[in-house]
Amino acid sequence: MHKSADTILTIENMSVEFPTLSGSVMAVRDVSFSVGREKVGIIGESGSGKSTTGRAIMGLQPPKARVKADRMAFEEVDLLKTTEQDMLKIRGRRIAMILQDPKYSLNPVMSVGEQIAETVLLHEGVSRKEARARTLAMLERVRIRDPHRVFDLYPHEVSGGMGQRIMISMMLIASPSLIIADEPTSALDVTVRQQVLSILDELVAERNIGLIFISHDLNLVRSFCDRVIIMYAGRIVETITAAELDNARHPYTRGLLNALPSLDHPRDRLDVLQRDPAWLENK
């Protein structure tokens, strides 16, 4: 498992289990990885467990879900022993999560500026005047023109791209050490997506923090992240440097790569991923 002196998060043998009427379902099984001051992508098909992994780290799983692990450490915090009261102080302040569609993540009855300012009011106890000033500066930092006007807008009045930049502002205004971004650009068109990724990339480098980037888009993760974790059916099947993704060895990763269209090597028919039951066995 990748580790360094700058390791922010360490997960060892984490499993997430959900009770159902027909018995328990293991959504994540024996997952181990670490994150330093870098951009780590987690990719896989829908249902592979990537979003569940992110939510388990944040302590946002449903009440009946059971999270087990040998170790879940965030900086000096043992996440296995933290109470919900402790997590309220960590979420947003030290670990932040950027969700897929801001229109469903933002409060529809509060202006976007008030929602961003609320983060610093809650976690840092600053005055409303200072919270407003910091919010306006953060909106400007994510390249929003006329932040004074945008401050007073409501979520339904902003576009998808602006909404996602507002969400990034909200998550970064308290200067967290780790960001978990769950498909943050999948609802955006290609041009706006690149703008949002560029802003996120700059802020991660500028603040020297860690990023977990959850996606199903192999090409996006390849170009944006430093390392890539590939998940299949709740397990990690391979971890590889993003630049070396084309040299991946696991047949699942190879299958995903072969199913991608390529302008450099056009094909009449793309490969269909053939799954092997052996992939479900523990390594």
Buried (B, 14 or more C-beta within 10 A) or exposed (E): EBEEEEBBBBBBEBBBBBEEEEEEEBBBBBBBBBBBBBBBBBBBEEEBBBBBBBBBBBBBBEEEBEBBBEEBBBEEBEBEEBEEEBBBEBBBBBBBBBBBBBBEBBEEEBBBBBBBBBBBBBBBEBEEEEBBEBBBEBBBBBEBEEBEEBBEBBBEEBEBBBBBBBBBBBBBBBEBBBBBBBBBBEBBEEEBBBBBBEBBBEBBEEEEBBBBBBBBBBEBBBEBBBBBBBBBBBBBBBBBEBEEBEEBEBBBBBBBBBEEEEEEEEEEEEEEEEEEEEBEEEE
